[in-house]
Amino acid sequence: MALGLKPYCLVVLFVFLVSFEALVRDVDAAGECGRTPIRSAAASLSPCLGAAGNAKAKVPPACCAKVGALLKTSPRCLCAILLSPLAKQAGIKPAIGIGIPKRCNIRNRQAGKKCGRYTVP
């Protein structure tokens, strides 16, 4: 029973961290995620938390839909989210998270691109 609650606890933790980040800092400038603040873009990817921390975890369809939409509108935003301090606090592993588009079979993903020291598969 406790194992079934773990993903929900991670989501609650992630939402808390996103909310806390919003209280601490407010960014108005356009960045890697366009006019959307990185914390809001990261919050939209909350269905991906389990898959971004565990390479063997199944990627939920909601995650694939969010990642696909993000890659269409702001391709560099995913990398910015994965390398952000917020992602690190949430337990997201960039080397695993960067592979989510491939695990989702997203056709128009960026292949062979760098995301920090990680290469998109």
C-alpha positions as a Markdown table, in Angstrom:
| # | Residue | x | y | z |
|---|---|---|---|---|
| 1 | Met | 0.0 | 0.0 | 0.0 |
| 2 | Ala | 2.8 | 2.4 | 0.9 |
| 3 | Leu | 4.4 | 1.8 | -2.5 |
| 4 | Gly | 1.3 | 3.0 | -4.3 |
| 5 | Leu | 1.4 | 6.3 | -2.4 |
| 6 | Lys | 5.0 | 7.1 | -3.4 |
| 7 | Pro | 4.2 | 8.6 | -6.8 |
| 8 | Tyr | 1.5 | 10.8 | -5.2 |
| 9 | Cys | 4.0 | 12.0 | -2.5 |
| 10 | Leu | 6.4 | 12.9 | -5.2 |
| 11 | Val | 3.8 | 14.9 | -7.0 |
| 12 | Val | 2.8 | 16.7 | -3.8 |
| 13 | Leu | 6.5 | 17.5 | -3.1 |
| 14 | Phe | 7.0 | 18.8 | -6.7 |
| 15 | Val | 3.9 | 21.0 | -6.4 |
| 16 | Phe | 5.1 | 22.3 | -3.1 |
| 17 | Leu | 8.6 | 23.1 | -4.5 |
| 18 | Val | 7.0 | 24.8 | -7.5 |
| 19 | Ser | 4.8 | 26.9 | -5.2 |
| 20 | Phe | 7.7 | 27.8 | -2.9 |
| 21 | Glu | 9.8 | 28.8 | -5.9 |
| 22 | Ala | 7.0 | 31.1 | -7.0 |
| 23 | Leu | 7.0 | 32.8 | -3.6 |
| 24 | Val | 10.8 | 33.3 | -3.5 |
| 25 | Arg | 11.4 | 34.5 | -7.0 |
| 26 | Asp | 9.4 | 36.0 | -9.9 |
| 27 | Val | 10.8 | 36.1 | -13.4 |
| 28 | Asp | 9.1 | 38.2 | -16.0 |
| 29 | Ala | 11.6 | 38.1 | -18.8 |
| 30 | Ala | 11.2 | 35.7 | -21.7 |
| 31 | Gly | 13.6 | 32.8 | -21.5 |
| 32 | Glu | 14.0 | 29.3 | -22.8 |
| 33 | Cys | 10.3 | 28.7 | -22.1 |
| 34 | Gly | 9.2 | 31.8 | -23.9 |
| 35 | Arg | 6.9 | 34.0 | -21.7 |
| 36 | Thr | 6.0 | 31.1 | -19.5 |
| 37 | Pro | 8.0 | 31.1 | -16.3 |
| 38 | Ile | 10.2 | 28.0 | -15.9 |
| 39 | Arg | 8.4 | 27.1 | -12.7 |
| 40 | Ser | 5.0 | 27.0 | -14.5 |
| 41 | Ala | 6.4 | 25.0 | -17.4 |
| 42 | Ala | 7.9 | 22.6 | -14.9 |
| 43 | Ala | 4.6 | 22.3 | -13.0 |
| 44 | Ser | 2.9 | 21.3 | -16.3 |
| 45 | Leu | 5.2 | 18.3 | -16.5 |
| 46 | Ser | 4.3 | 16.9 | -13.1 |
| 47 | Pro | 2.9 | 13.8 | -14.7 |
| 48 | Cys | 6.5 | 13.0 | -15.7 |
| 49 | Leu | 8.0 | 13.0 | -12.2 |
| 50 | Gly | 8.2 | 9.2 | -11.9 |
| 51 | Ala | 9.5 | 8.7 | -15.4 |
| 52 | Ala | 12.1 | 11.4 | -15.0 |
| 53 | Gly | 13.6 | 9.8 | -11.9 |
| 54 | Asn | 13.5 | 6.2 | -13.0 |
| 55 | Ala | 14.5 | 4.9 | -16.4 |
| 56 | Lys | 12.5 | 1.7 | -15.9 |
| 57 | Ala | 9.2 | 3.5 | -14.9 |
| 58 | Lys | 6.5 | 3.6 | -17.5 |
| 59 | Val | 5.9 | 7.1 | -19.0 |
| 60 | Pro | 2.3 | 8.0 | -18.5 |
| 61 | Pro | 0.3 | 9.1 | -21.5 |
| 62 | Ala | -0.4 | 12.5 | -19.9 |
| 63 | Cys | 3.4 | 13.0 | -19.6 |
| 64 | Cys | 3.9 | 12.2 | -23.3 |
| 65 | Ala | 1.2 | 14.6 | -24.3 |
| 66 | Lys | 2.7 | 17.5 | -22.2 |
| 67 | Val | 6.2 | 16.8 | -23.4 |
| 68 | Gly | 5.0 | 16.7 | -27.0 |
| 69 | Ala | 3.2 | 20.0 | -26.7 |
| 70 | Leu | 6.2 | 21.6 | -25.0 |
| 71 | Leu | 8.6 | 20.4 | -27.7 |
| 72 | Lys | 6.3 | 21.9 | -30.4 |
| 73 | Thr | 6.1 | 25.3 | -28.7 |
| 74 | Ser | 9.4 | 25.7 | -27.0 |
| 75 | Pro | 11.9 | 23.0 | -27.8 |
| 76 | Arg | 14.7 | 24.3 | -25.5 |
| 77 | Cys | 12.3 | 24.6 | -22.6 |
| 78 | Leu | 12.6 | 20.9 | -21.7 |
| 79 | Cys | 16.3 | 21.1 | -21.3 |
| 80 | Ala | 16.0 | 24.3 | -19.2 |
| 81 | Ile | 13.5 | 22.5 | -16.9 |
| 82 | Leu | 15.7 | 19.4 | -16.6 |
| 83 | Leu | 18.8 | 21.4 | -15.7 |
| 84 | Ser | 17.0 | 23.8 | -13.3 |
| 85 | Pro | 17.6 | 23.7 | -9.5 |
| 86 | Leu | 13.9 | 23.1 | -9.1 |
| 87 | Ala | 14.2 | 19.8 | -11.0 |
| 88 | Lys | 17.2 | 18.7 | -8.9 |
| 89 | Gln | 15.2 | 19.4 | -5.7 |
| 90 | Ala | 12.3 | 17.3 | -7.0 |
| 91 | Gly | 14.7 | 14.3 | -7.6 |
| 92 | Ile | 14.6 | 14.5 | -11.4 |
| 93 | Lys | 17.7 | 13.0 | -13.1 |
| 94 | Pro | 18.5 | 15.0 | -16.3 |
| 95 | Ala | 20.1 | 12.0 | -17.9 |
| 96 | Ile | 16.9 | 10.0 | -17.5 |
| 97 | Gly | 14.5 | 12.9 | -18.1 |
| 98 | Ile | 16.1 | 13.9 | -21.4 |
| 99 | Gly | 15.1 | 10.4 | -22.8 |
| 100 | Ile | 11.4 | 10.9 | -22.1 |
| 101 | Pro | 10.6 | 12.1 | -25.7 |
| 102 | Lys | 12.2 | 9.0 | -27.1 |
| 103 | Arg | 10.4 | 6.8 | -24.5 |
| 104 | Cys | 7.1 | 8.5 | -25.6 |
| 105 | Asn | 7.9 | 7.8 | -29.3 |
| 106 | Ile | 7.6 | 11.5 | -30.1 |
| 107 | Arg | 8.5 | 11.7 | -33.8 |
| 108 | Asn | 9.7 | 15.3 | -34.1 |
| 109 | Arg | 12.0 | 15.3 | -31.2 |
| 110 | Gln | 15.4 | 16.8 | -31.3 |
| 111 | Ala | 18.0 | 14.1 | -31.8 |
| 112 | Gly | 21.7 | 14.4 | -31.2 |
| 113 | Lys | 21.2 | 17.8 | -29.4 |
| 114 | Lys | 23.1 | 18.7 | -26.2 |
| 115 | Cys | 21.3 | 19.5 | -22.9 |
| 116 | Gly | 24.1 | 20.6 | -20.6 |
| 117 | Arg | 26.5 | 17.6 | -20.5 |
| 118 | Tyr | 23.7 | 15.2 | -21.6 |
| 119 | Thr | 23.0 | 14.3 | -25.2 |
| 120 | Val | 19.4 | 13.7 | -26.3 |
| 121 | Pro | 19.1 | 10.1 | -27.4 |
